[in-house]
Amino acid sequence: MGTSVTRVTHDQRDLKVVEVTSRLVACDGGGGALGHPLTYYEVGADGTATCNYCDKKFVLAQPTGEAQG
Ligand SMILES: [Zn+2]
């Protein structure tokens, strides 16, 4: 288990939708002048969360490896 946080990276700051691999997401807008204070979000039951600052949408990636083909 442990605490897993997906942090939005600089490369992702222009993306409207970011695929994440953990329920906990940390977004600071990608940092720099266009960034915002680091804020944590938890992906909800619908599998998504939205950043209140930069409107980025986080979508929880479905685990792969089971039931494939
Ligand atoms: Zn953000």
N, CA, C, O and the ligand as a Tripos MOL2 file, in Angstrom:
@<TRIPOS>MOLECULE
protein
  277   275    70     0     0
PROTEIN
NO_CHARGES

@<TRIPOS>ATOM
      1 N           0.8430   -1.1900    0.0000 N.3       1 MET1
      2 CA          0.0000    0.0000    0.0000 C.3       1 MET1
      3 C           0.8860    1.2510    0.0000 C.2       1 MET1
      4 O           1.5370    1.5250   -1.0080 O.2       1 MET1
      5 N           0.9300    1.9770    1.0400 N.am      2 GLY2
      6 CA          1.7360    3.1900    1.0420 C.3       2 GLY2
      7 C           0.9940    4.3350    0.3960 C.2       2 GLY2
      8 O          -0.0710    4.1600   -0.1960 O.2       2 GLY2
      9 N           1.5660    5.4880    0.5190 N.am      3 THR3
     10 CA          0.9440    6.6650   -0.0620 C.3       3 THR3
     11 C           1.5660    6.9650   -1.4080 C.2       3 THR3
     12 O           2.7630    7.2310   -1.5180 O.2       3 THR3
     13 N           0.7410    6.9160   -2.4120 N.am      4 SER4
     14 CA          1.2180    7.1860   -3.7620 C.3       4 SER4
     15 C           0.5600    8.4540   -4.2720 C.2       4 SER4
     16 O          -0.6650    8.5750   -4.2730 O.2       4 SER4
     17 N           1.3650    9.3770   -4.6950 N.am      5 VAL5
     18 CA          0.8630   10.6390   -5.2060 C.3       5 VAL5
     19 C           1.3890   10.8530   -6.6160 C.2       5 VAL5
     20 O           2.5850   10.7180   -6.8720 O.2       5 VAL5
     21 N           0.4910   11.1850   -7.5170 N.am      6 THR6
     22 CA          0.9190   11.5500   -8.8640 C.3       6 THR6
     23 C           1.0740   13.0580   -8.9170 C.2       6 THR6
     24 O           0.1210   13.8020   -8.6870 O.2       6 THR6
     25 N           2.2660   13.4940   -9.2160 N.am      7 ARG7
     26 CA          2.5490   14.9190   -9.2620 C.3       7 ARG7
     27 C           2.5320   15.3960  -10.7140 C.2       7 ARG7
     28 O           3.1710   14.8070  -11.5860 O.2       7 ARG7
     29 N           1.7950   16.4660  -10.9490 N.am      8 VAL8
     30 CA          1.7820   17.0370  -12.2910 C.3       8 VAL8
     31 C           3.1670   17.5950  -12.5990 C.2       8 VAL8
     32 O           3.7470   18.3310  -11.8000 O.2       8 VAL8
     33 N           3.6740   17.2400  -13.7460 N.am      9 THR9
     34 CA          5.0120   17.6890  -14.1180 C.3       9 THR9
     35 C           4.9460   18.8580  -15.0820 C.2       9 THR9
     36 O           3.8960   19.1880  -15.6330 O.2       9 THR9
     37 N           6.0810   19.4590  -15.2630 N.am     10 HIS10
     38 CA          6.2020   20.6020  -16.1650 C.3      10 HIS10
     39 C           5.6710   20.2670  -17.5620 C.2      10 HIS10
     40 O           4.9990   21.0790  -18.1970 O.2      10 HIS10
     41 N           5.9840   19.0650  -18.0200 N.am     11 ASP11
     42 CA          5.5760   18.6480  -19.3610 C.3      11 ASP11
     43 C           4.0580   18.5760  -19.5140 C.2      11 ASP11
     44 O           3.5350   18.6470  -20.6260 O.2      11 ASP11
     45 N           3.3670   18.4350  -18.4030 N.am     12 GLN12
     46 CA          1.9170   18.2110  -18.4520 C.3      12 GLN12
     47 C           1.1210   19.4960  -18.2580 C.2      12 GLN12
     48 O          -0.1090   19.4650  -18.2590 O.2      12 GLN12
     49 N           1.8000   20.6120  -18.0950 N.am     13 ARG13
     50 CA          1.0480   21.7890  -17.6870 C.3      13 ARG13
     51 C           0.1500   22.3400  -18.7850 C.2      13 ARG13
     52 O          -0.7950   23.0750  -18.4960 O.2      13 ARG13
     53 N           0.4270   21.9990  -20.0310 N.am     14 ASP14
     54 CA         -0.4340   22.4620  -21.1150 C.3      14 ASP14
     55 C          -1.5690   21.4960  -21.4230 C.2      14 ASP14
     56 O          -2.4490   21.7880  -22.2330 O.2      14 ASP14
     57 N          -1.5360   20.3560  -20.7740 N.am     15 LEU15
     58 CA         -2.5780   19.3620  -21.0360 C.3      15 LEU15
     59 C          -3.8600   19.7260  -20.3050 C.2      15 LEU15
     60 O          -3.8280   20.2280  -19.1810 O.2      15 LEU15
     61 N          -4.9820   19.4690  -20.9540 N.am     16 LYS16
     62 CA         -6.2830   19.6980  -20.3110 C.3      16 LYS16
     63 C          -6.6630   18.4940  -19.4560 C.2      16 LYS16
     64 O          -7.3010   18.6240  -18.4120 O.2      16 LYS16
     65 N          -6.2550   17.3280  -19.9290 N.am     17 VAL17
     66 CA         -6.5630   16.0950  -19.2180 C.3      17 VAL17
     67 C          -5.2610   15.3520  -18.9400 C.2      17 VAL17
     68 O          -4.4570   15.1260  -19.8440 O.2      17 VAL17
     69 N          -5.0690   14.9820  -17.7030 N.am     18 VAL18
     70 CA         -3.8510   14.2810  -17.3180 C.3      18 VAL18
     71 C          -4.2300   12.9150  -16.7520 C.2      18 VAL18
     72 O          -5.0480   12.8110  -15.8380 O.2      18 VAL18
     73 N          -3.6310   11.8860  -17.3050 N.am     19 GLU19
     74 CA         -3.8910   10.5480  -16.7930 C.3      19 GLU19
     75 C          -2.9990   10.3040  -15.5850 C.2      19 GLU19
     76 O          -1.7890   10.5240  -15.6420 O.2      19 GLU19
     77 N          -3.5950    9.8540  -14.5050 N.am     20 VAL20
     78 CA         -2.8360    9.6190  -13.2830 C.3      20 VAL20
     79 C          -2.9330    8.1540  -12.8870 C.2      20 VAL20
     80 O          -3.8530    7.4450  -13.2940 O.2      20 VAL20
     81 N          -1.9850    7.7230  -12.1010 N.am     21 THR21
     82 CA         -1.9330    6.3060  -11.7300 C.3      21 THR21
     83 C          -2.1780    6.0990  -10.2410 C.2      21 THR21
     84 O          -2.0810    4.9770   -9.7450 O.2      21 THR21
     85 N          -2.4940    7.1670   -9.5320 N.am     22 SER22
     86 CA         -2.8260    7.0460   -8.1220 C.3      22 SER22
     87 C          -4.0330    7.9200   -7.8270 C.2      22 SER22
     88 O          -4.3210    8.8700   -8.5550 O.2      22 SER22
     89 N          -4.7370    7.5860   -6.7460 N.am     23 ARG23
     90 CA         -5.9360    8.3660   -6.4100 C.3      23 ARG23
     91 C          -5.5830    9.7550   -5.8940 C.2      23 ARG23
     92 O          -6.3910   10.6810   -5.9620 O.2      23 ARG23
     93 N          -4.3670    9.8830   -5.3800 N.am     24 LEU24
     94 CA         -3.9570   11.1620   -4.8440 C.3      24 LEU24
     95 C          -3.1070   11.8940   -5.8880 C.2      24 LEU24
     96 O          -2.1370   11.3510   -6.4170 O.2      24 LEU24
     97 N          -3.4940   13.1290   -6.1630 N.am     25 VAL25
     98 CA         -2.8220   13.9090   -7.1960 C.3      25 VAL25
     99 C          -2.3460   15.2190   -6.5970 C.2      25 VAL25
    100 O          -3.0760   15.8650   -5.8460 O.2      25 VAL25
    101 N          -1.1340   15.6110   -6.9230 N.am     26 ALA26
    102 CA         -0.6110   16.8990   -6.4910 C.3      26 ALA26
    103 C          -0.4150   17.7640   -7.7160 C.2      26 ALA26
    104 O           0.2910   17.3810   -8.6490 O.2      26 ALA26
    105 N          -1.0450   18.9400   -7.7170 N.am     27 CYS27
    106 CA         -0.9390   19.8370   -8.8660 C.3      27 CYS27
    107 C          -0.4560   21.2140   -8.4110 C.2      27 CYS27
    108 O          -0.9870   21.7890   -7.4600 O.2      27 CYS27
    109 N           0.5480   21.7270   -9.0960 N.am     28 ASP28
    110 CA          0.9440   23.1150   -8.8760 C.3      28 ASP28
    111 C           0.9250   23.8730  -10.1960 C.2      28 ASP28
    112 O           1.5620   24.9140  -10.3560 O.2      28 ASP28
    113 N           0.1690   23.3100  -11.1340 N.am     29 GLY29
    114 CA          0.0620   23.9420  -12.4410 C.3      29 GLY29
    115 C           1.2720   23.7050  -13.3200 C.2      29 GLY29
    116 O           1.3750   24.2810  -14.4030 O.2      29 GLY29
    117 N           2.1720   22.8810  -12.8770 N.am     30 GLY30
    118 CA          3.3830   22.6070  -13.6450 C.3      30 GLY30
    119 C           4.5470   23.4920  -13.2280 C.2      30 GLY30
    120 O           5.6410   23.3920  -13.7830 O.2      30 GLY30
    121 N           4.3160   24.3420  -12.2690 N.am     31 GLY31
    122 CA          5.3840   25.1900  -11.7600 C.3      31 GLY31
    123 C           5.6240   26.4040  -12.6360 C.2      31 GLY31
    124 O           4.9320   26.6200  -13.6310 O.2      31 GLY31
    125 N           6.6000   27.1780  -12.2560 N.am     32 GLY32
    126 CA          6.9450   28.3720  -13.0310 C.3      32 GLY32
    127 C           5.9390   29.4920  -12.8300 C.2      32 GLY32
    128 O           5.1270   29.4690  -11.9050 O.2      32 GLY32
    129 N           6.0140   30.4720  -13.7220 N.am     33 ALA33
    130 CA          5.1930   31.6710  -13.5950 C.3      33 ALA33
    131 C           3.7070   31.3740  -13.7250 C.2      33 ALA33
    132 O           2.8710   32.0860  -13.1690 O.2      33 ALA33
    133 N           3.3850   30.3170  -14.4610 N.am     34 LEU34
    134 CA          1.9790   29.9930  -14.6870 C.3      34 LEU34
    135 C           1.4460   29.0130  -13.6580 C.2      34 LEU34
    136 O           0.2900   28.5970  -13.7240 O.2      34 LEU34
    137 N           2.2780   28.6530  -12.7260 N.am     35 GLY35
    138 CA          1.8680   27.6780  -11.7280 C.3      35 GLY35
    139 C           0.9850   28.2840  -10.6530 C.2      35 GLY35
    140 O           0.6120   29.4550  -10.7130 O.2      35 GLY35
    141 N           0.6610   27.4610   -9.6710 N.am     36 HIS36
    142 CA         -0.1560   27.8970   -8.5480 C.3      36 HIS36
    143 C           0.3010   27.1220   -7.3280 C.2      36 HIS36
    144 O           1.0880   26.1850   -7.4630 O.2      36 HIS36
    145 N          -0.1650   27.4830   -6.1400 N.am     37 PRO37
    146 CA          0.2650   26.7490   -4.9490 C.3      37 PRO37
    147 C          -0.0060   25.2530   -5.0850 C.2      37 PRO37
    148 O          -1.0310   24.8450   -5.6320 O.2      37 PRO37
    149 N           0.9110   24.4540   -4.5880 N.am     38 LEU38
    150 CA          0.7570   23.0050   -4.6620 C.3      38 LEU38
    151 C          -0.4900   22.5850   -3.8950 C.2      38 LEU38
    152 O          -0.6380   22.8670   -2.7060 O.2      38 LEU38
    153 N          -1.3720   21.9110   -4.5990 N.am     39 THR39
    154 CA         -2.6460   21.5160   -4.0250 C.3      39 THR39
    155 C          -2.8780   20.0380   -4.2970 C.2      39 THR39
    156 O          -2.5910   19.5340   -5.3830 O.2      39 THR39
    157 N          -3.4020   19.3610   -3.2910 N.am     40 TYR40
    158 CA         -3.6560   17.9270   -3.4360 C.3      40 TYR40
    159 C          -5.1330   17.6800   -3.7140 C.2      40 TYR40
    160 O          -6.0170   18.3250   -3.1500 O.2      40 TYR40
    161 N          -5.3630   16.7280   -4.5990 N.am     41 TYR41
    162 CA         -6.7280   16.3250   -4.9280 C.3      41 TYR41
    163 C          -6.8310   14.8230   -4.8370 C.2      41 TYR41
    164 O          -5.8590   14.1030   -5.0690 O.2      41 TYR41
    165 N          -8.0120   14.3570   -4.4980 N.am     42 GLU42
    166 CA         -8.2390   12.9220   -4.4930 C.3      42 GLU42
    167 C          -9.2560   12.5940   -5.5750 C.2      42 GLU42
    168 O         -10.3330   13.1860   -5.6480 O.2      42 GLU42
    169 N          -8.8830   11.6390   -6.4080 N.am     43 VAL43
    170 CA         -9.7720   11.1980   -7.4780 C.3      43 VAL43
    171 C         -11.0270   10.5930   -6.8540 C.2      43 VAL43
    172 O         -10.9400    9.7450   -5.9660 O.2      43 VAL43
    173 N         -12.1710   11.0240   -7.3160 N.am     44 GLY44
    174 CA        -13.4320   10.5890   -6.7430 C.3      44 GLY44
    175 C         -13.9110    9.2660   -7.2970 C.2      44 GLY44
    176 O         -13.2070    8.5880   -8.0450 O.2      44 GLY44
    177 N         -15.1320    8.9130   -6.9100 N.am     45 ALA45
    178 CA        -15.7070    7.6330   -7.3060 C.3      45 ALA45
    179 C         -15.8880    7.5260   -8.8150 C.2      45 ALA45
    180 O         -15.9290    6.4270   -9.3680 O.2      45 ALA45
    181 N         -15.9960    8.6690   -9.4690 N.am     46 ASP46
    182 CA        -16.1600    8.6510  -10.9330 C.3      46 ASP46
    183 C         -14.8210    8.5220  -11.6510 C.2      46 ASP46
    184 O         -14.7700    8.4850  -12.8800 O.2      46 ASP46
    185 N         -13.7420    8.4540  -10.8820 N.am     47 GLY47
    186 CA        -12.4270    8.2520  -11.4730 C.3      47 GLY47
    187 C         -11.7710    9.5160  -11.9790 C.2      47 GLY47
    188 O         -10.7590    9.4600  -12.6770 O.2      47 GLY47
    189 N         -12.3470   10.6660  -11.6290 N.am     48 THR48
    190 CA        -11.7530   11.9160  -12.0840 C.3      48 THR48
    191 C         -11.6870   12.9420  -10.9630 C.2      48 THR48
    192 O         -12.3970   12.8430   -9.9630 O.2      48 THR48
    193 N         -10.8290   13.9160  -11.1500 N.am     49 ALA49
    194 CA        -10.7580   15.0590  -10.2540 C.3      49 ALA49
    195 C         -10.3840   16.2650  -11.1080 C.2      49 ALA49
    196 O          -9.7810   16.1120  -12.1710 O.2      49 ALA49
    197 N         -10.7330   17.4450  -10.6540 N.am     50 THR50
    198 CA        -10.4220   18.6500  -11.4230 C.3      50 THR50
    199 C          -9.7120   19.6580  -10.5370 C.2      50 THR50
    200 O         -10.1170   19.8950   -9.3990 O.2      50 THR50
    201 N          -8.6530   20.2470  -11.0640 N.am     51 CYS51
    202 CA         -7.9050   21.2420  -10.3120 C.3      51 CYS51
    203 C          -8.6910   22.5500  -10.2610 C.2      51 CYS51
    204 O          -9.1380   23.0630  -11.2870 O.2      51 CYS51
    205 N          -8.8500   23.0730   -9.0590 N.am     52 ASN52
    206 CA         -9.5950   24.3170   -8.9050 C.3      52 ASN52
    207 C          -8.8510   25.5190   -9.4620 C.2      52 ASN52
    208 O          -9.4580   26.5400   -9.7840 O.2      52 ASN52
    209 N          -7.5480   25.3970   -9.5730 N.am     53 TYR53
    210 CA         -6.7350   26.5280  -10.0300 C.3      53 TYR53
    211 C          -6.6020   26.5620  -11.5500 C.2      53 TYR53
    212 O          -6.9070   27.5710  -12.1860 O.2      53 TYR53
    213 N          -6.1470   25.4580  -12.1210 N.am     54 CYS54
    214 CA         -5.8210   25.4850  -13.5490 C.3      54 CYS54
    215 C          -6.7950   24.6560  -14.3840 C.2      54 CYS54
    216 O          -6.5930   24.4830  -15.5860 O.2      54 CYS54
    217 N          -7.8590   24.1390  -13.7440 N.am     55 ASP55
    218 CA         -8.9210   23.4650  -14.4870 C.3      55 ASP55
    219 C          -8.4760   22.1780  -15.1570 C.2      55 ASP55
    220 O          -9.1920   21.6190  -15.9880 O.2      55 ASP55
    221 N          -7.2910   21.7130  -14.7900 N.am     56 LYS56
    222 CA         -6.8240   20.4620  -15.3320 C.3      56 LYS56
    223 C          -7.7100   19.3350  -14.8150 C.2      56 LYS56
    224 O          -8.1310   19.3380  -13.6580 O.2      56 LYS56
    225 N          -7.9850   18.3750  -15.6880 N.am     57 LYS57
    226 CA         -8.7870   17.2320  -15.2830 C.3      57 LYS57
    227 C          -7.8820   16.0210  -15.1350 C.2      57 LYS57
    228 O          -7.0990   15.7030  -16.0310 O.2      57 LYS57
    229 N          -7.9950   15.3570  -14.0110 N.am     58 PHE58
    230 CA         -7.2030   14.1640  -13.7530 C.3      58 PHE58
    231 C          -8.0880   12.9440  -13.9070 C.2      58 PHE58
    232 O          -9.1750   12.8630  -13.3350 O.2      58 PHE58
    233 N          -7.6040   12.0090  -14.6840 N.am     59 VAL59
    234 CA         -8.3690   10.7930  -14.9360 C.3      59 VAL59
    235 C          -7.5350    9.6100  -14.4710 C.2      59 VAL59
    236 O          -6.3980    9.4210  -14.9020 O.2      59 VAL59
    237 N          -8.1190    8.8240  -13.5910 N.am     60 LEU60
    238 CA         -7.4060    7.6740  -13.0620 C.3      60 LEU60
    239 C          -7.2880    6.5990  -14.1360 C.2      60 LEU60
    240 O          -8.2880    6.1250  -14.6760 O.2      60 LEU60
    241 N          -6.0500    6.2270  -14.4330 N.am     61 ALA61
    242 CA         -5.8170    5.1830  -15.4290 C.3      61 ALA61
    243 C          -6.2610    3.8460  -14.8570 C.2      61 ALA61
    244 O          -6.0060    3.5270  -13.6960 O.2      61 ALA61
    245 N          -6.9230    3.0840  -15.6920 N.am     62 GLN62
    246 CA         -7.3550    1.7630  -15.2500 C.3      62 GLN62
    247 C          -6.1520    0.8240  -15.2320 C.2      62 GLN62
    248 O          -5.3440    0.8190  -16.1600 O.2      62 GLN62
    249 N          -6.0440    0.0410  -14.1820 N.am     63 PRO63
    250 CA         -4.9400   -0.9120  -14.1460 C.3      63 PRO63
    251 C          -5.0130   -1.8800  -15.3110 C.2      63 PRO63
    252 O          -6.0830   -2.3800  -15.6570 O.2      63 PRO63
    253 N          -3.8690   -2.1340  -15.9050 N.am     64 THR64
    254 CA         -3.8430   -3.0910  -16.9930 C.3      64 THR64
    255 C          -3.1200   -4.3490  -16.5460 C.2      64 THR64
    256 O          -2.5260   -4.3770  -15.4680 O.2      64 THR64
    257 N          -3.1660   -5.3570  -17.3400 N.am     65 GLY65
    258 CA         -2.4720   -6.5900  -16.9940 C.3      65 GLY65
    259 C          -3.4310   -7.7100  -16.6600 C.2      65 GLY65
    260 O          -3.0670   -8.8820  -16.7480 O.2      65 GLY65
    261 N          -4.6660   -7.3650  -16.2730 N.am     66 GLU66
    262 CA         -5.6760   -8.3720  -16.0430 C.3      66 GLU66
    263 C          -6.6460   -8.3660  -17.2200 C.2      66 GLU66
    264 O          -6.8500   -7.3390  -17.8680 O.2      66 GLU66
    265 N          -7.2100   -9.4680  -17.4710 N.am     67 ALA67
    266 CA         -8.2770   -9.5710  -18.4660 C.3      67 ALA67
    267 C          -7.8930   -8.9390  -19.7900 C.2      67 ALA67
    268 O          -8.7220   -8.3270  -20.4630 O.2      67 ALA67
    269 N          -6.6610   -9.0900  -20.1490 N.am     68 GLN68
    270 CA         -6.2370   -8.5770  -21.4390 C.3      68 GLN68
    271 C          -6.4190   -9.6360  -22.5080 C.2      68 GLN68
    272 O          -5.9880  -10.7800  -22.3620 O.2      68 GLN68
    273 N          -7.0720   -9.2250  -23.5930 N.am     69 GLY69
    274 CA         -7.2180  -10.0270  -24.7840 C.3      69 GLY69
    275 C          -7.5530  -11.4460  -24.5220 C.2      69 GLY69
    276 O          -7.7030  -12.2290  -25.4600 O.2      69 GLY69
    277 ZN         -3.5220   22.7990  -11.1790 Zn       70 ZN70
@<TRIPOS>BOND
     1     1     2 1
     2     2     3 1
     3     3     4 2
     4     3     5 am
     5     5     6 1
     6     6     7 1
     7     7     8 2
     8     7     9 am
     9     9    10 1
    10    10    11 1
    11    11    12 2
    12    11    13 am
    13    13    14 1
    14    14    15 1
    15    15    16 2
    16    15    17 am
    17    17    18 1
    18    18    19 1
    19    19    20 2
    20    19    21 am
    21    21    22 1
    22    22    23 1
    23    23    24 2
    24    23    25 am
    25    25    26 1
    26    26    27 1
    27    27    28 2
    28    27    29 am
    29    29    30 1
    30    30    31 1
    31    31    32 2
    32    31    33 am
    33    33    34 1
    34    34    35 1
    35    35    36 2
    36    35    37 am
    37    37    38 1
    38    38    39 1
    39    39    40 2
    40    39    41 am
    41    41    42 1
    42    42    43 1
    43    43    44 2
    44    43    45 am
    45    45    46 1
    46    46    47 1
    47    47    48 2
    48    47    49 am
    49    49    50 1
    50    50    51 1
    51    51    52 2
    52    51    53 am
    53    53    54 1
    54    54    55 1
    55    55    56 2
    56    55    57 am
    57    57    58 1
    58    58    59 1
    59    59    60 2
    60    59    61 am
    61    61    62 1
    62    62    63 1
    63    63    64 2
    64    63    65 am
    65    65    66 1
    66    66    67 1
    67    67    68 2
    68    67    69 am
    69    69    70 1
    70    70    71 1
    71    71    72 2
    72    71    73 am
    73    73    74 1
    74    74    75 1
    75    75    76 2
    76    75    77 am
    77    77    78 1
    78    78    79 1
    79    79    80 2
    80    79    81 am
    81    81    82 1
    82    82    83 1
    83    83    84 2
    84    83    85 am
    85    85    86 1
    86    86    87 1
    87    87    88 2
    88    87    89 am
    89    89    90 1
    90    90    91 1
    91    91    92 2
    92    91    93 am
    93    93    94 1
    94    94    95 1
    95    95    96 2
    96    95    97 am
    97    97    98 1
    98    98    99 1
    99    99   100 2
   100    99   101 am
   101   101   102 1
   102   102   103 1
   103   103   104 2
   104   103   105 am
   105   105   106 1
   106   106   107 1
   107   107   108 2
   108   107   109 am
   109   109   110 1
   110   110   111 1
   111   111   112 2
   112   111   113 am
   113   113   114 1
   114   114   115 1
   115   115   116 2
   116   115   117 am
   117   117   118 1
   118   118   119 1
   119   119   120 2
   120   119   121 am
   121   121   122 1
   122   122   123 1
   123   123   124 2
   124   123   125 am
   125   125   126 1
   126   126   127 1
   127   127   128 2
   128   127   129 am
   129   129   130 1
   130   130   131 1
   131   131   132 2
   132   131   133 am
   133   133   134 1
   134   134   135 1
   135   135   136 2
   136   135   137 am
   137   137   138 1
   138   138   139 1
   139   139   140 2
   140   139   141 am
   141   141   142 1
   142   142   143 1
   143   143   144 2
   144   143   145 am
   145   145   146 1
   146   146   147 1
   147   147   148 2
   148   147   149 am
   149   149   150 1
   150   150   151 1
   151   151   152 2
   152   151   153 am
   153   153   154 1
   154   154   155 1
   155   155   156 2
   156   155   157 am
   157   157   158 1
   158   158   159 1
   159   159   160 2
   160   159   161 am
   161   161   162 1
   162   162   163 1
   163   163   164 2
   164   163   165 am
   165   165   166 1
   166   166   167 1
   167   167   168 2
   168   167   169 am
   169   169   170 1
   170   170   171 1
   171   171   172 2
   172   171   173 am
   173   173   174 1
   174   174   175 1
   175   175   176 2
   176   175   177 am
   177   177   178 1
   178   178   179 1
   179   179   180 2
   180   179   181 am
   181   181   182 1
   182   182   183 1
   183   183   184 2
   184   183   185 am
   185   185   186 1
   186   186   187 1
   187   187   188 2
   188   187   189 am
   189   189   190 1
   190   190   191 1
   191   191   192 2
   192   191   193 am
   193   193   194 1
   194   194   195 1
   195   195   196 2
   196   195   197 am
   197   197   198 1
   198   198   199 1
   199   199   200 2
   200   199   201 am
   201   201   202 1
   202   202   203 1
   203   203   204 2
   204   203   205 am
   205   205   206 1
   206   206   207 1
   207   207   208 2
   208   207   209 am
   209   209   210 1
   210   210   211 1
   211   211   212 2
   212   211   213 am
   213   213   214 1
   214   214   215 1
   215   215   216 2
   216   215   217 am
   217   217   218 1
   218   218   219 1
   219   219   220 2
   220   219   221 am
   221   221   222 1
   222   222   223 1
   223   223   224 2
   224   223   225 am
   225   225   226 1
   226   226   227 1
   227   227   228 2
   228   227   229 am
   229   229   230 1
   230   230   231 1
   231   231   232 2
   232   231   233 am
   233   233   234 1
   234   234   235 1
   235   235   236 2
   236   235   237 am
   237   237   238 1
   238   238   239 1
   239   239   240 2
   240   239   241 am
   241   241   242 1
   242   242   243 1
   243   243   244 2
   244   243   245 am
   245   245   246 1
   246   246   247 1
   247   247   248 2
   248   247   249 am
   249   249   250 1
   250   250   251 1
   251   251   252 2
   252   251   253 am
   253   253   254 1
   254   254   255 1
   255   255   256 2
   256   255   257 am
   257   257   258 1
   258   258   259 1
   259   259   260 2
   260   259   261 am
   261   261   262 1
   262   262   263 1
   263   263   264 2
   264   263   265 am
   265   265   266 1
   266   266   267 1
   267   267   268 2
   268   267   269 am
   269   269   270 1
   270   270   271 1
   271   271   272 2
   272   271   273 am
   273   273   274 1
   274   274   275 1
   275   275   276 2
@<TRIPOS>SUBSTRUCTURE
     1 MET1         2 RESIDUE 1 A MET
     2 GLY2         6 RESIDUE 1 A GLY
     3 THR3        10 RESIDUE 1 A THR
     4 SER4        14 RESIDUE 1 A SER
     5 VAL5        18 RESIDUE 1 A VAL
     6 THR6        22 RESIDUE 1 A THR
     7 ARG7        26 RESIDUE 1 A ARG
     8 VAL8        30 RESIDUE 1 A VAL
     9 THR9        34 RESIDUE 1 A THR
    10 HIS10       38 RESIDUE 1 A HIS
    11 ASP11       42 RESIDUE 1 A ASP
    12 GLN12       46 RESIDUE 1 A GLN
    13 ARG13       50 RESIDUE 1 A ARG
    14 ASP14       54 RESIDUE 1 A ASP
    15 LEU15       58 RESIDUE 1 A LEU
    16 LYS16       62 RESIDUE 1 A LYS
    17 VAL17       66 RESIDUE 1 A VAL
    18 VAL18       70 RESIDUE 1 A VAL
    19 GLU19       74 RESIDUE 1 A GLU
    20 VAL20       78 RESIDUE 1 A VAL
    21 THR21       82 RESIDUE 1 A THR
    22 SER22       86 RESIDUE 1 A SER
    23 ARG23       90 RESIDUE 1 A ARG
    24 LEU24       94 RESIDUE 1 A LEU
    25 VAL25       98 RESIDUE 1 A VAL
    26 ALA26      102 RESIDUE 1 A ALA
    27 CYS27      106 RESIDUE 1 A CYS
    28 ASP28      110 RESIDUE 1 A ASP
    29 GLY29      114 RESIDUE 1 A GLY
    30 GLY30      118 RESIDUE 1 A GLY
    31 GLY31      122 RESIDUE 1 A GLY
    32 GLY32      126 RESIDUE 1 A GLY
    33 ALA33      130 RESIDUE 1 A ALA
    34 LEU34      134 RESIDUE 1 A LEU
    35 GLY35      138 RESIDUE 1 A GLY
    36 HIS36      142 RESIDUE 1 A HIS
    37 PRO37      146 RESIDUE 1 A PRO
    38 LEU38      150 RESIDUE 1 A LEU
    39 THR39      154 RESIDUE 1 A THR
    40 TYR40      158 RESIDUE 1 A TYR
    41 TYR41      162 RESIDUE 1 A TYR
    42 GLU42      166 RESIDUE 1 A GLU
    43 VAL43      170 RESIDUE 1 A VAL
    44 GLY44      174 RESIDUE 1 A GLY
    45 ALA45      178 RESIDUE 1 A ALA
    46 ASP46      182 RESIDUE 1 A ASP
    47 GLY47      186 RESIDUE 1 A GLY
    48 THR48      190 RESIDUE 1 A THR
    49 ALA49      194 RESIDUE 1 A ALA
    50 THR50      198 RESIDUE 1 A THR
    51 CYS51      202 RESIDUE 1 A CYS
    52 ASN52      206 RESIDUE 1 A ASN
    53 TYR53      210 RESIDUE 1 A TYR
    54 CYS54      214 RESIDUE 1 A CYS
    55 ASP55      218 RESIDUE 1 A ASP
    56 LYS56      222 RESIDUE 1 A LYS
    57 LYS57      226 RESIDUE 1 A LYS
    58 PHE58      230 RESIDUE 1 A PHE
    59 VAL59      234 RESIDUE 1 A VAL
    60 LEU60      238 RESIDUE 1 A LEU
    61 ALA61      242 RESIDUE 1 A ALA
    62 GLN62      246 RESIDUE 1 A GLN
    63 PRO63      250 RESIDUE 1 A PRO
    64 THR64      254 RESIDUE 1 A THR
    65 GLY65      258 RESIDUE 1 A GLY
    66 GLU66      262 RESIDUE 1 A GLU
    67 ALA67      266 RESIDUE 1 A ALA
    68 GLN68      270 RESIDUE 1 A GLN
    69 GLY69      274 RESIDUE 1 A GLY
    70 ZN70       277 GROUP 0 **** ****
